[in-house]
Amino acid sequence: MRRLLSAVFVLCIVCSALYAQEQTNSQVFSEQYIKDHLQQIAKALPSLKAKMDKLKAKGQDISYPMVTYTVLDSFIGYVDEDATKGELERASMQLTDMGNMGRRLEKELNEALQGKRKFPSVPKWTGDSRPIIKDGSFYAPTTTFGKPGREIRPVFFTGWGVDDQYIDKYPGYGINLTGSETGPWEVFPEEGKTEDTPITRLKDRISKSQKAGVAYDLLISPHYFPAWVINKYPDLRTTNSEFIQYCLHDPDGQEFLKQYIEHILTPLKDNVNLFSICLSNEPKNEEIPCKYGAIDWHEWLQKKHGDINTLNSRWGTGYLSFDDIELPNPHDDNTKQPMTRWADYVRFNQEFFTGWHKMLADAVHAVAPGVPVHAKAQTYTLTEADAVKFGNDAYLLGQVTDISGNDSMCWYHFGKYAFANGWLTNAMNYDLQRSVKNAPIFNSENHIILDGETRYIPAEHVRAALWQQAVHGQCATEMWVWGRSFDKKSVAYGSIKSRPKCAEAVGIVNCDLNRAAKEVAALQQAPAQVQILHDTSALIYDGKPYTDSLDSVYSALFFTGVKTGFITERQLEDGIEPNAPVVCIPNAAHLSDGAFKTLQKYKGHVILIDSANLLTNNEYDKPRDERIAGDVIYCDKDDTISQKLSADIGSKLAAWNVLPEITPLTLDNKPAWGVEWKEATMGGGTVINLCNYLHEPVTVKLSRGGKNVNAVDVLTGENITKTITLNSLEVRLLKAKN
């Protein structure tokens, strides 16, 4: 049962009991069994490497088989350590996957050597010049194995956090991005003392990355603030939210941060491998009122309202001066304070927090003008009512950063709920960020696996999450977290470094994205056909009824095939009119007067959700007589997955000729619910991306005007002439001729 199947590779799945675990990954093996089979895999690796070298000598790019090989090579030690330390369940799951991967790799290499298969070539960043931002993508010079010259084209960057010992292995994993963080308390540990060891360490890491052709992102971590500075300037002392625990309004603290940025970036700025600077980690400003915060608040109120009588008229209050108005405490229950004051506080906090990030961005650009910046805002803070107090506004942040940064999540559902993974938070907020700024999205803390998760996660989930993030605008990402732990309370316990097939999927996806970079960029750049109103006033006043409606509307549109975007209240206030044929207004009672005035100019089709009587009040809760007219569609409260709403909205879109050119239909000629598809025109054809979010397979056919459409798979070259069966979380990128 355990003998060699061939002279070149001993597969641990030879045992019939182990082979049966290919789908369930539930059998737990003994420590000795695991170690024996790891030794067999290790003995076979040199033969696999020799085959790859032979293929390369014959002119084939071995990027794809190298990903699998590198994962196998690296995980032998990881799994052996797990077995030694008693993590037999984790080790067994990994061993099973490694056996399956090894068998597949050997088969593919043999086919390639026999001329039955050709591994595709992957365009790769040369690493000798910093990527530039153009048309919403990272453009950089690339070389492709077997092709002469260089090509400047869109490049996707995928990776995980720094690992000093193995940066040189990252290209083998198929990844081209890494990063780390360094904060001011490391560089200025005491007053009058400078510690340059962190900078030396950074220079070494960036140098290693450059030699490997791996881009480097640096998080400057302003939340790592030295205690001695707070002791020196007592006005800095306050309570804030989570990471940041000092007064952001204090000019002494801001000046200190500028000095820190200049000191740390001056010796790093000229390295073209320094890909970007992340200004803040999961930023939230929930600051208990401080002296300088009150000063800024009173100045903001005066600028906003002009005079105290105007403020009193808007708020319905009787203040004698701006100085009499207390700065709200965001830790209090805002429902127990005057809502008009709270509404202005939310706007004040968003504008201040954006200005604070601008201060950091300006300090970076003063030293390193060619290095782009981003902020790692958690995506839920952009669209959830309870999070509006934290000060993150996608439109405002987009005006002060070069890259649209975020920290987002998409977790596997293990057969529960309507859909196979939690795509909504990623997709909706990515579309929001792309709508307010045509810039690459960089998710520098990509939560695809829940911290501490012990259950088996299929690689298809990782592939679908990363691929679909790219379709919705992501151009760079760092996975959370590349680490291993035996402490079940650690964030690294159960991470991707304990999941060989998932680690392999990351590299394969990055190779695929860079091969299809032009097609994916075209999908990203396709203009929105429907825009949804993102309404800060509704987040403040209307809360859950608005956000529930927002989620439902977005989810319904998600499965109609239309490109969905957003128009925000602040954009409307700045005079930016919707540019899509259709605008959808979720169940919102409040919208500012300035935004409402711009929305009234819109000449396209309007869909109102749940009532014809929406946007009835302004940002100070004052009623208005005017209404925005449109077609009313009601949410079915029992329609928890928005399927009926999708059909209702779809009927309107069809009548307005807004639906996509090509539609995936089921065999009974109905729209394929649960399959997201997006399309873009490119080079005389139509690019179509499909993803099945259901738990079960779906068979579809492509239809244009009631006629079947033939297409070609962009990645495999397969001709699609009849139907396609999409397994759960399977993605396909197709191209059809016009």
Legacy VTK file of the C-alpha trace (Angstrom):
# vtk DataFile Version 3.0
C-alpha trace
ASCII
DATASET POLYDATA
POINTS 738 float
0.000 0.000 0.000
2.878 2.379 0.703
5.323 1.268 -2.019
6.509 3.641 -4.744
4.176 4.091 -7.648
7.075 5.263 -9.809
10.796 5.710 -9.541
10.490 9.444 -9.405
7.798 10.298 -6.885
6.394 8.654 -3.818
2.894 9.895 -3.277
1.499 9.780 0.183
-1.973 9.261 -1.236
-1.032 5.793 -2.512
-2.618 4.399 0.574
-6.289 3.951 -0.262
-7.288 5.352 3.108
-5.339 8.519 2.400
-6.605 8.768 -1.163
-10.135 8.813 0.208
-9.266 11.964 2.124
-8.762 14.008 -1.035
-12.229 15.507 -0.620
-12.807 15.413 3.127
-9.282 15.930 4.535
-10.548 14.548 7.828
-8.353 11.499 8.587
-5.662 12.001 11.206
-2.421 10.027 10.822
0.246 9.094 13.325
3.418 11.121 13.733
5.535 8.339 12.262
3.241 7.876 9.265
3.425 11.597 8.519
7.209 11.722 8.846
7.698 8.632 6.658
5.657 10.124 3.843
7.333 13.501 4.168
10.679 11.761 3.664
9.377 10.095 0.535
8.254 13.449 -0.867
11.617 14.995 0.001
13.476 12.215 -1.795
11.397 12.754 -4.917
11.872 16.523 -5.162
15.293 16.430 -6.902
13.811 14.388 -9.737
10.944 16.863 -10.130
13.429 19.732 -10.153
15.480 17.995 -12.846
12.385 17.685 -15.015
11.594 21.370 -14.614
15.187 22.274 -15.526
14.928 20.102 -18.619
11.700 21.831 -19.655
13.265 25.241 -19.136
16.233 24.255 -21.285
13.759 23.299 -24.005
12.290 26.810 -23.934
9.312 26.457 -21.590
8.470 28.892 -18.806
8.313 26.886 -15.581
6.655 29.564 -13.437
3.528 27.476 -12.826
5.159 24.145 -11.874
7.693 26.084 -9.804
4.884 27.390 -7.577
3.802 23.858 -6.712
7.377 22.663 -6.301
8.304 25.559 -3.996
5.267 24.988 -1.787
6.059 21.261 -1.508
9.695 21.971 -0.733
8.882 24.546 1.949
6.016 22.719 3.612
7.983 19.535 4.257
9.661 21.282 7.175
6.467 22.936 8.364
4.504 19.689 8.415
7.348 17.803 10.056
7.402 20.407 12.833
3.620 20.098 13.236
3.891 16.325 13.571
6.718 16.613 16.093
4.758 19.057 18.246
1.571 17.022 18.235
-0.434 19.032 15.662
-1.384 15.784 13.959
-4.729 16.943 12.560
-3.151 19.998 10.949
-0.206 17.956 9.700
-2.506 15.299 8.228
-4.556 17.855 6.283
-1.385 19.354 4.864
0.119 15.980 4.027
-3.001 14.973 2.107
-2.911 18.146 0.049
0.803 17.784 -0.594
0.247 14.277 -1.886
-2.437 15.450 -4.283
-0.275 18.347 -5.417
2.729 16.118 -5.956
0.790 13.626 -8.028
-0.609 16.417 -10.186
2.809 18.037 -10.631
4.458 14.819 -11.716
1.674 14.142 -14.218
1.880 17.633 -15.696
5.687 17.549 -15.981
5.589 14.180 -17.701
2.983 15.455 -20.160
5.075 18.523 -20.884
8.190 16.452 -21.527
6.168 14.233 -23.877
4.939 17.257 -25.812
1.333 16.835 -24.666
1.265 20.050 -22.597
2.891 23.456 -22.711
3.080 25.615 -19.610
2.090 29.212 -20.398
4.585 32.045 -20.067
4.039 34.679 -17.386
4.933 38.377 -17.849
6.977 39.495 -14.840
7.933 42.883 -13.484
11.597 43.587 -14.196
12.096 45.230 -10.813
14.405 47.914 -12.221
11.929 50.808 -12.139
9.102 51.698 -9.800
5.626 51.001 -11.238
3.625 54.059 -12.242
-0.098 54.581 -11.756
-1.922 54.925 -15.054
-5.564 54.344 -16.023
-6.314 52.856 -12.615
-3.534 50.232 -12.830
0.096 49.752 -11.927
2.071 49.946 -15.168
5.613 48.621 -15.200
8.187 47.113 -17.562
7.872 43.347 -17.858
9.756 40.511 -19.480
8.253 37.230 -20.591
10.254 34.017 -20.822
10.923 33.111 -24.427
9.957 36.532 -25.785
12.474 39.228 -26.757
12.432 42.716 -25.297
10.346 44.352 -22.619
6.738 45.439 -22.520
5.212 48.128 -20.324
1.826 46.790 -19.291
-0.483 46.463 -16.284
1.095 44.403 -13.500
-0.662 42.779 -10.548
1.200 42.458 -7.255
0.361 39.671 -4.810
2.218 38.505 -1.729
2.428 38.404 2.029
4.341 40.009 4.856
8.094 39.908 5.228
9.999 36.772 6.152
13.703 37.605 6.268
14.854 34.028 5.796
12.891 33.276 2.656
12.501 36.456 0.573
14.684 34.863 -2.103
12.078 32.063 -2.363
9.149 34.385 -3.004
9.418 34.345 -6.821
9.258 30.550 -6.647
5.994 30.880 -4.739
4.697 32.961 -7.660
4.430 36.156 -5.612
5.983 39.558 -6.246
5.115 41.692 -3.202
6.036 41.815 0.448
6.182 44.393 3.206
6.683 45.205 6.857
6.042 47.918 9.393
8.298 50.175 11.424
7.039 52.784 13.869
8.437 55.916 15.485
8.969 54.344 18.897
11.603 52.061 17.330
13.469 54.948 15.688
13.152 57.464 18.536
13.054 55.275 21.686
14.071 58.099 24.032
14.252 61.865 23.882
17.506 62.876 22.236
18.279 59.311 21.132
18.002 57.978 17.585
18.088 54.256 16.872
18.935 53.518 13.241
18.903 49.731 13.550
15.304 49.564 12.233
16.340 51.594 9.176
19.348 49.359 8.572
17.050 46.358 8.845
14.643 47.913 6.354
17.441 48.675 3.892
18.543 45.043 4.107
14.992 43.738 3.582
14.378 46.045 0.641
17.728 45.052 -0.860
16.859 41.358 -0.535
13.489 42.012 -2.114
15.028 43.926 -4.988
17.403 41.077 -5.780
14.425 38.727 -5.817
12.312 41.034 -8.016
9.751 41.502 -5.256
8.139 44.895 -4.574
8.221 46.270 -1.028
5.452 48.099 0.847
6.317 49.936 4.053
3.766 50.672 6.770
5.102 53.634 8.769
2.826 52.807 11.740
2.080 56.165 13.380
0.216 54.250 16.080
3.579 53.103 17.485
3.958 56.426 19.237
6.691 56.862 21.884
5.522 57.376 25.456
8.242 59.948 26.068
6.725 62.303 23.489
3.347 62.112 25.252
5.053 62.749 28.579
6.842 65.758 27.092
3.651 67.169 25.562
0.832 66.290 27.998
-1.867 67.656 25.671
-1.240 64.591 23.514
-2.632 62.395 26.245
-6.150 61.180 25.455
-8.102 58.012 24.763
-8.764 57.120 21.161
-9.843 53.955 19.349
-7.822 50.738 19.153
-4.414 51.482 17.641
-4.053 55.253 17.895
-3.903 56.364 21.521
-2.917 60.023 21.424
-4.435 63.331 20.355
-4.176 63.634 16.591
-5.112 67.328 16.700
-2.056 68.306 18.756
0.458 70.190 16.540
3.403 68.871 18.567
2.432 65.302 17.732
2.001 66.153 14.065
5.408 67.842 13.935
6.999 64.789 15.563
5.450 62.496 12.941
6.791 64.693 10.129
10.296 64.468 11.593
9.978 60.700 11.900
8.878 60.350 8.270
11.767 62.479 7.020
14.277 60.504 9.088
13.096 57.042 8.091
12.492 57.699 4.386
15.562 59.748 3.483
17.863 56.690 3.256
15.177 54.556 1.518
13.525 56.926 -0.961
15.680 56.226 -4.031
15.205 52.466 -4.035
12.870 51.679 -6.956
11.805 48.571 -5.092
10.078 50.743 -2.479
6.656 50.178 -3.979
4.489 52.274 -1.656
4.076 53.777 1.793
1.104 52.791 3.928
0.277 55.817 6.076
-1.856 54.184 8.752
-2.953 50.805 10.040
-6.727 50.277 10.327
-7.205 53.999 11.002
-10.055 55.139 13.217
-10.389 58.452 14.984
-12.653 58.036 17.992
-10.853 60.562 20.123
-12.143 61.688 23.499
-12.305 65.500 23.248
-9.005 67.242 23.844
-7.849 70.867 23.907
-6.689 71.056 20.309
-9.630 69.023 19.076
-12.002 71.596 20.577
-10.072 74.430 18.899
-10.304 72.702 15.514
-14.006 71.967 16.091
-14.882 75.581 16.787
-12.906 76.787 13.760
-14.657 74.195 11.574
-18.098 75.241 12.810
-17.397 78.886 12.066
-16.135 78.087 8.573
-19.092 75.767 7.941
-21.882 78.042 9.180
-20.411 81.539 8.957
-22.199 82.897 12.005
-23.818 81.507 15.123
-27.344 82.511 14.056
-27.066 80.365 10.928
-25.896 77.421 13.014
-28.761 77.878 15.468
-31.241 78.028 12.619
-29.904 74.803 11.139
-29.530 72.989 14.433
-32.621 74.366 16.161
-30.496 75.576 19.095
-29.786 78.821 20.940
-26.013 79.028 21.366
-24.504 82.478 21.944
-21.123 81.678 20.365
-19.256 78.850 18.665
-17.023 78.502 21.713
-20.068 77.437 23.742
-20.542 74.321 21.623
-18.997 71.271 23.221
-17.017 68.903 21.010
-18.981 65.598 21.045
-17.443 62.522 22.624
-17.691 59.694 20.041
-17.596 57.124 22.845
-20.964 58.382 24.108
-24.274 57.099 22.826
-24.912 59.493 19.945
-28.643 58.806 20.095
-28.728 60.636 23.453
-27.159 63.828 22.127
-28.551 66.386 19.634
-28.439 64.621 16.276
-27.779 67.819 14.336
-24.633 68.425 16.378
-23.646 64.778 15.935
-24.165 64.995 12.170
-21.821 67.964 11.960
-19.326 66.175 14.220
-19.235 63.177 11.856
-18.461 65.471 8.922
-15.907 67.431 10.954
-14.185 64.215 12.004
-14.077 62.876 8.433
-12.581 66.111 7.134
-10.087 66.397 9.978
-9.016 62.758 9.696
-8.541 63.172 5.950
-6.448 66.283 6.649
-4.361 64.329 9.146
-3.665 61.711 6.472
-2.834 64.530 4.036
-0.282 65.802 6.527
1.353 62.367 6.522
1.120 62.064 2.731
2.654 65.509 2.226
5.500 64.603 4.592
6.199 61.437 2.580
6.073 63.233 -0.761
8.345 66.005 0.526
11.068 63.399 1.010
10.126 60.785 -1.584
7.957 62.449 -4.261
7.947 59.363 -6.491
6.653 56.916 -3.892
2.836 56.508 -3.833
0.920 56.420 -0.545
-2.210 54.714 0.732
-4.101 54.256 3.999
-5.230 50.864 5.263
-8.823 51.708 6.164
-10.986 48.732 7.086
-13.649 48.498 4.407
-16.546 48.092 6.826
-15.835 51.604 8.147
-16.766 53.009 4.730
-20.332 51.702 4.511
-21.621 50.672 7.954
-23.743 53.058 10.013
-22.120 52.180 13.337
-18.700 52.953 11.848
-19.455 56.386 10.398
-18.054 57.980 13.559
-14.537 56.672 12.851
-13.765 59.366 10.287
-13.094 57.306 7.161
-14.700 58.598 3.972
-13.684 56.903 0.717
-14.152 60.024 -1.418
-12.143 62.287 0.895
-9.334 59.772 1.446
-9.105 59.272 -2.302
-8.249 62.954 -2.699
-5.134 62.749 -0.504
-3.723 59.302 -1.406
-2.295 57.966 -4.653
-3.555 54.411 -4.126
-6.930 53.406 -2.677
-5.805 51.364 0.281
-7.872 49.092 2.468
-7.988 46.187 4.885
-10.781 43.811 3.947
-12.055 40.290 4.436
-13.752 37.463 2.586
-14.234 34.274 4.570
-15.259 30.783 3.541
-18.748 29.708 4.664
-18.251 25.922 5.088
-21.540 25.066 3.403
-23.595 27.508 5.459
-25.599 30.520 4.300
-26.748 31.169 0.756
-23.333 31.725 -0.774
-20.063 29.807 -0.540
-18.062 32.750 0.769
-18.614 36.260 2.117
-18.062 38.289 -1.048
-20.282 41.266 -0.176
-17.931 43.377 1.984
-15.077 43.140 -0.492
-17.048 43.659 -3.680
-19.245 46.525 -2.494
-16.485 48.554 -0.875
-14.074 47.927 -3.729
-16.690 49.228 -6.162
-17.179 52.235 -3.881
-13.460 53.001 -3.804
-13.175 52.632 -7.587
-16.164 54.951 -8.019
-14.644 57.837 -6.071
-11.111 57.527 -7.481
-9.844 55.750 -10.567
-6.791 54.351 -8.811
-5.452 50.880 -8.031
-6.842 49.284 -4.897
-4.230 47.901 -2.506
-5.562 45.578 0.204
-2.465 45.352 2.359
-4.122 43.165 4.999
-6.189 40.674 3.066
-8.222 38.497 5.429
-9.231 35.482 3.361
-8.816 33.010 6.229
-10.305 33.746 9.636
-7.706 34.038 12.408
-7.452 30.792 14.362
-9.481 28.787 11.816
-8.727 25.065 12.125
-11.120 23.615 9.558
-10.054 22.672 6.051
-10.459 25.494 3.522
-10.485 24.602 -0.179
-8.008 26.377 -2.411
-10.925 27.353 -4.658
-12.020 29.840 -2.004
-8.602 31.529 -1.985
-8.485 31.626 -5.758
-12.006 33.034 -6.100
-11.467 35.657 -3.394
-8.227 36.969 -4.908
-9.432 36.817 -8.492
-12.752 38.520 -7.799
-11.051 41.212 -5.748
-8.994 41.991 -8.845
-12.084 42.070 -11.064
-13.548 44.654 -8.678
-10.460 46.855 -8.741
-7.672 45.350 -6.654
-4.211 45.627 -8.206
-2.033 44.779 -5.201
-2.510 42.771 -2.026
-0.683 41.287 0.930
-2.254 38.215 2.502
-2.884 38.071 6.236
-0.888 36.371 7.585
2.273 34.538 6.460
3.142 32.972 9.784
2.790 29.771 11.748
1.976 29.250 15.392
1.253 26.508 17.897
-0.620 28.937 20.155
-4.322 28.593 19.432
-4.856 32.200 20.527
-2.378 33.517 17.960
-3.569 35.271 14.788
-1.153 33.021 12.889
-2.750 29.797 14.080
-4.446 28.151 11.115
-3.116 30.751 8.678
-2.258 30.203 5.033
1.246 29.083 6.039
-0.449 25.965 7.379
-2.328 25.330 4.130
-0.154 24.233 1.185
-2.916 24.150 -1.429
-4.057 27.620 -0.430
-0.485 28.922 -0.579
-0.167 27.360 -4.022
-3.420 29.056 -5.101
-2.007 32.492 -4.218
0.942 32.021 -6.560
-1.156 30.507 -9.339
-3.646 33.377 -9.178
-0.852 35.939 -9.362
0.541 34.213 -12.449
-2.935 34.099 -13.996
-3.635 37.760 -13.229
-0.420 38.882 -14.839
-1.045 36.795 -17.937
-4.555 38.233 -18.231
-3.642 41.685 -16.880
-4.995 43.558 -19.891
-8.328 41.738 -19.817
-8.759 42.196 -16.051
-7.784 45.870 -16.327
-10.455 46.264 -19.011
-13.053 44.813 -16.603
-11.880 47.225 -13.909
-12.161 50.188 -16.271
-15.575 49.342 -17.715
-17.924 52.262 -16.981
-20.658 51.841 -14.392
-24.102 51.103 -15.794
-25.855 51.623 -12.447
-24.763 53.865 -9.599
-26.004 53.447 -6.026
-26.319 56.443 -3.716
-23.774 56.285 -0.890
-25.249 58.690 1.638
-23.376 59.846 4.747
-26.438 61.662 6.088
-28.425 58.430 5.793
-25.678 56.539 7.627
-25.960 59.093 10.438
-29.735 59.475 10.733
-31.303 56.434 9.104
-28.841 53.777 10.184
-29.754 50.134 9.717
-32.814 50.608 7.467
-30.542 52.425 5.015
-27.602 49.993 5.236
-29.881 46.942 5.000
-31.373 48.436 1.862
-27.908 49.334 0.544
-26.718 45.738 1.012
-29.859 44.352 -0.623
-29.672 46.641 -3.628
-25.997 45.972 -4.194
-26.507 42.208 -3.802
-29.407 42.283 -6.245
-27.389 44.179 -8.860
-24.400 41.879 -8.274
-26.141 39.035 -10.093
-27.580 41.032 -13.003
-24.267 41.330 -14.852
-24.280 45.137 -14.857
-21.223 47.091 -13.778
-22.227 48.643 -10.467
-20.722 51.833 -9.110
-21.554 54.497 -6.556
-22.269 58.204 -6.429
-21.652 59.630 -2.973
-23.271 62.457 -1.081
-19.967 64.319 -0.941
-19.425 63.913 -4.690
-22.874 65.377 -5.301
-22.077 68.250 -2.943
-19.003 68.976 -5.061
-21.198 69.201 -8.142
-20.295 65.799 -9.564
-23.378 64.426 -11.303
-24.097 60.713 -11.778
-22.733 59.487 -15.114
-24.438 56.093 -15.309
-27.728 55.476 -17.158
-29.397 54.387 -13.908
-29.166 55.606 -10.321
-30.512 53.447 -7.505
-31.503 55.108 -4.226
-31.675 52.765 -1.215
-34.158 53.400 1.562
-32.758 56.777 2.691
-34.712 59.621 4.257
-31.792 62.068 4.571
-29.557 63.756 2.011
-27.824 67.113 2.252
-29.315 70.087 0.430
-26.200 70.499 -1.697
-26.262 66.871 -2.783
-29.991 66.943 -3.441
-29.610 69.999 -5.678
-27.067 68.193 -7.876
-29.117 64.991 -7.941
-32.103 66.975 -9.218
-30.120 67.719 -12.396
-29.741 64.021 -13.217
-31.561 63.106 -16.438
-31.228 59.323 -16.342
-33.440 56.614 -14.860
-33.955 56.490 -11.084
-34.927 53.438 -9.027
-36.289 54.150 -5.556
-36.201 51.295 -3.057
-39.197 50.733 -0.788
-40.827 54.152 -1.131
-41.534 56.998 -3.521
-41.065 59.269 -0.540
-37.270 59.146 -0.123
-34.702 61.868 0.652
-37.361 63.838 2.507
-34.990 65.583 4.940
-31.695 67.426 4.694
-28.455 66.974 6.650
-29.948 68.854 9.619
-33.145 66.792 9.624
-35.160 69.641 8.139
-37.984 68.427 5.854
-38.001 69.383 2.193
-40.915 69.643 -0.194
-39.135 68.528 -3.387
-38.821 64.864 -4.325
-36.690 62.832 -6.663
-39.032 60.969 -9.003
-38.385 57.422 -10.124
-39.636 53.875 -10.394
-40.363 52.318 -7.007
-39.318 48.733 -6.263
-40.007 47.105 -2.924
-37.681 44.781 -1.023
-39.328 41.526 -0.065
-38.387 41.176 3.606
-38.291 37.382 3.216
-35.923 37.673 0.256
-32.779 37.407 2.371
-30.499 36.836 -0.624
-32.087 39.535 -2.839
-33.080 37.105 -5.584
-36.537 38.572 -6.097
-35.193 42.123 -5.894
-32.598 41.201 -8.504
-35.328 40.011 -10.859
-37.433 43.112 -10.223
-34.547 45.485 -10.847
-33.420 43.398 -13.801
-36.794 43.842 -15.464
-36.330 47.605 -15.285
-32.767 47.439 -16.576
-33.860 45.275 -19.486
-36.571 47.784 -20.425
-33.971 50.569 -20.325
-31.489 48.533 -22.402
-28.901 48.587 -19.622
-28.274 44.846 -19.252
-25.002 43.341 -20.484
-24.531 42.249 -24.057
-23.860 38.612 -23.109
-25.765 36.724 -20.406
-25.094 33.295 -18.838
-28.346 31.346 -18.911
-29.281 28.054 -17.305
-30.370 25.177 -19.520
-34.002 26.274 -19.101
-33.062 29.748 -20.418
-33.259 31.596 -17.119
-30.607 33.971 -15.747
-28.098 31.976 -13.696
-28.763 33.171 -10.152
-25.680 32.935 -7.936
-23.273 33.461 -10.834
-21.696 36.887 -10.935
-20.622 37.963 -14.370
-19.023 41.109 -15.635
-18.070 42.104 -19.159
-15.943 44.673 -20.960
-15.289 45.523 -24.589
-11.713 44.874 -25.650
-9.947 44.509 -28.982
-12.957 43.724 -31.147
-14.406 41.328 -28.606
-16.139 41.073 -25.268
-14.334 39.862 -22.154
-16.644 38.009 -19.735
-15.700 37.040 -16.198
-17.804 34.399 -14.414
-17.803 33.237 -10.795
-20.193 30.732 -9.215
-20.888 31.777 -5.617
-23.305 28.951 -4.857
-22.418 25.799 -2.949
-23.338 23.548 -5.857
-22.219 23.451 -9.521
-24.105 25.518 -12.097
-24.238 24.757 -15.819
-24.671 27.777 -18.076
-24.611 28.743 -21.724
-23.634 32.141 -23.052
-26.404 33.997 -24.828
-26.474 37.170 -26.891
-29.903 38.269 -28.047
-31.284 34.750 -27.573
-28.490 33.095 -29.566
-25.647 30.979 -28.225
-22.255 32.665 -28.086
-18.946 30.934 -28.708
-16.004 32.053 -26.596
-12.408 31.196 -25.760
-11.045 30.763 -22.261
-8.371 33.461 -21.913
-6.210 31.360 -19.580
-6.557 27.842 -20.997
-7.368 28.485 -24.647
-10.376 26.153 -24.418
-13.099 26.799 -26.989
-16.520 27.209 -25.363
-19.167 26.303 -27.916
-22.071 24.981 -25.877
-22.234 24.970 -22.081
-19.908 25.554 -19.153
-20.251 23.856 -15.792
-18.943 26.067 -13.009
-18.142 24.323 -9.751
-18.624 26.156 -6.483
-16.313 29.217 -6.406
-14.942 28.431 -9.841
-13.956 31.462 -11.905
-13.614 31.615 -15.694
-12.351 34.443 -17.883
-13.688 34.201 -21.425
-13.503 36.274 -24.582
-16.141 36.304 -27.314
-15.942 37.984 -30.692
-18.318 40.867 -31.313
LINES 1 739
738 0 1 2 3 4 5 6 7 8 9 10 11 12 13 14 15 16 17 18 19 20 21 22 23 24 25 26 27 28 29 30 31 32 33 34 35 36 37 38 39 40 41 42 43 44 45 46 47 48 49 50 51 52 53 54 55 56 57 58 59 60 61 62 63 64 65 66 67 68 69 70 71 72 73 74 75 76 77 78 79 80 81 82 83 84 85 86 87 88 89 90 91 92 93 94 95 96 97 98 99 100 101 102 103 104 105 106 107 108 109 110 111 112 113 114 115 116 117 118 119 120 121 122 123 124 125 126 127 128 129 130 131 132 133 134 135 136 137 138 139 140 141 142 143 144 145 146 147 148 149 150 151 152 153 154 155 156 157 158 159 160 161 162 163 164 165 166 167 168 169 170 171 172 173 174 175 176 177 178 179 180 181 182 183 184 185 186 187 188 189 190 191 192 193 194 195 196 197 198 199 200 201 202 203 204 205 206 207 208 209 210 211 212 213 214 215 216 217 218 219 220 221 222 223 224 225 226 227 228 229 230 231 232 233 234 235 236 237 238 239 240 241 242 243 244 245 246 247 248 249 250 251 252 253 254 255 256 257 258 259 260 261 262 263 264 265 266 267 268 269 270 271 272 273 274 275 276 277 278 279 280 281 282 283 284 285 286 287 288 289 290 291 292 293 294 295 296 297 298 299 300 301 302 303 304 305 306 307 308 309 310 311 312 313 314 315 316 317 318 319 320 321 322 323 324 325 326 327 328 329 330 331 332 333 334 335 336 337 338 339 340 341 342 343 344 345 346 347 348 349 350 351 352 353 354 355 356 357 358 359 360 361 362 363 364 365 366 367 368 369 370 371 372 373 374 375 376 377 378 379 380 381 382 383 384 385 386 387 388 389 390 391 392 393 394 395 396 397 398 399 400 401 402 403 404 405 406 407 408 409 410 411 412 413 414 415 416 417 418 419 420 421 422 423 424 425 426 427 428 429 430 431 432 433 434 435 436 437 438 439 440 441 442 443 444 445 446 447 448 449 450 451 452 453 454 455 456 457 458 459 460 461 462 463 464 465 466 467 468 469 470 471 472 473 474 475 476 477 478 479 480 481 482 483 484 485 486 487 488 489 490 491 492 493 494 495 496 497 498 499 500 501 502 503 504 505 506 507 508 509 510 511 512 513 514 515 516 517 518 519 520 521 522 523 524 525 526 527 528 529 530 531 532 533 534 535 536 537 538 539 540 541 542 543 544 545 546 547 548 549 550 551 552 553 554 555 556 557 558 559 560 561 562 563 564 565 566 567 568 569 570 571 572 573 574 575 576 577 578 579 580 581 582 583 584 585 586 587 588 589 590 591 592 593 594 595 596 597 598 599 600 601 602 603 604 605 606 607 608 609 610 611 612 613 614 615 616 617 618 619 620 621 622 623 624 625 626 627 628 629 630 631 632 633 634 635 636 637 638 639 640 641 642 643 644 645 646 647 648 649 650 651 652 653 654 655 656 657 658 659 660 661 662 663 664 665 666 667 668 669 670 671 672 673 674 675 676 677 678 679 680 681 682 683 684 685 686 687 688 689 690 691 692 693 694 695 696 697 698 699 700 701 702 703 704 705 706 707 708 709 710 711 712 713 714 715 716 717 718 719 720 721 722 723 724 725 726 727 728 729 730 731 732 733 734 735 736 737
